[in-house]
Amino acid sequence: MVQGTTSDAGKTTLVTALCRVLKRRGVSVAPFKPQNMALNSAVAADGGEIGRAQALQAQAAGIAPTSDMNPVLLKPTTDQGAQVIVHGRALSHMEAGAYHDFKKVALSAVLESHQRLRAEYRAIIVEGAGSPAEINLRAGDIANMGFAEKVGCPVILIADIDRGGVFAHLIGTLELLSQSEQARVTGFVINRFRGDIDLLKPGLRWLEERTGKPVFGVLPFLNALHLDAEDALPREFSAAARGALRVIVPAVPRISNHTDFDPLRANSQLAFRFIGPGEAIPEADVVILPGSKNVRSDLEWLRQNNWDSYLARHLRYGGKVMGICGGLQMLGKRICDPLGIEGEAGESSGLGWLELETTLAAHKQLRNVSGELQLGSVRVSGYEIHAGASSGADLSRAVVVLDDGRVDGAISADGQVLATYLHGIFELPGACNALLRWMGLRDARSVDQGALREASINRLADAAEAHLDLGRLLEPLHLAT
């Protein structure tokens, strides 16, 4: 199990690297994250919803992702509550206190999934969540040491040196663990190092002498990795302008599946930016409204931050607007939530740029899909994760005709506003090129996001093989027997 001293310490990337390393060695391996809190999710091969990072790790392992790889997924809808997804299916919205009481039930689901994976794979690489040293979360823990102690799992502790204070992070985390948990830690990995390794070696020797545990290695800082983020927006929140086509995305508080925009961020023909709270909204050619885990609340946030008046002016002067999933719902006339799926029951007026209305229902639609994009008749693929069902006149001008016979999305009569339920719609280069041409980029040359992702996984594995003592690190798996 890989646990981190902080969030974003490198747990996801190390698990991804180790899965690919073991795949290269012919070992059947699966990733596992007992409990994940993330708004970036994926539809597994069995139709369940899991954290997007576990789908990435399954790709690294060379296997199809399943719901067992992330049996408990929490998708925050407010600062104090989240939708609880168990074995790929949404159960209910819970406040933090109620979920704390629910952990005994969640633990049973976690252990069931872990047991099924153990029966199928020779090795399992487990990812922790946040830090194991959060004192207020230790009671009933199922995400870190609570799980490791329950199943007898050895633990690697990883820390990010780029943040500073790496030795304090490691020593402090270890000191806050119980004696049995400390004994479970087999060693350390230091992540994102840049500089002269000889200058770090005295610290590494001190750490080993102080703890009696080995440093398995120091991973270098790797630039330009094209990997699906687990949850947080990229560190380079507002990327510098590069290309001619200006594309902006409002970073709404409950933005979900912002990985949709990775192919656009990687394209040098675009000047792409997320626009956060308090930032002045710049002039742009295209505005894309992203997915949201709380559509009505994020719609109100857009109004409070003057995006509604900005969009009116933007469209009046010929700009383009696109919506993805929650963004589609926001662009319609009305959003109804009679059951209180995402918050208080009620309804909100939409932005009104598309003739459609949406009603949220208890049953969430989860599908991996493919079809034909109607802008140029090219193949498109993606996935649906939404509770809303939309109806209205503009849906007769579909964006995608799906292989299962359904149609998806809507485009306004004047062609300025386009919306779809499909996450991942920019993934295939042909479809992305067609959408960029609709946005106004005549000579569109999209990146192949799938190829970039695969190359990045291999770069991680190469770094692990070059900089980690994998013999000692993987010794508890007894792969030589």
Secondary structure by P-SEA (a helix, b strand, c coil): cbbbccccccaaaaaaaaaaaaaaaccbbbbbbccccccccccccccccccaaaaaaaaaaccccccccccbbbbbcccccbbbbccccccccccaaaaaaaaaaaaaaaaaaaaaaaacccbbbbbbccccccccccccccccaaaaaaabbbbbbbbbccccaaaaaaaaaaaaccaaaaaaccbbbbcccccccccaaaaaaaaaaaccccccccccccccccccccccccccccccccccbbbbbcccccccccccccccccccccbbbbbccccccccccbbbbbbbccaaaaaaaaaaaaaaaaaaaaaaabbbbbbccaaaaaaccccccccccccccccccccccccbbbbbccbbbbbbccccccccbbbbbbccccccccccccccccccccccccccccccccccbbbcccccccccaaaaaaaaaaaccccccccaaaaaaaaaaaaaaaaaaaccccccccccccccc
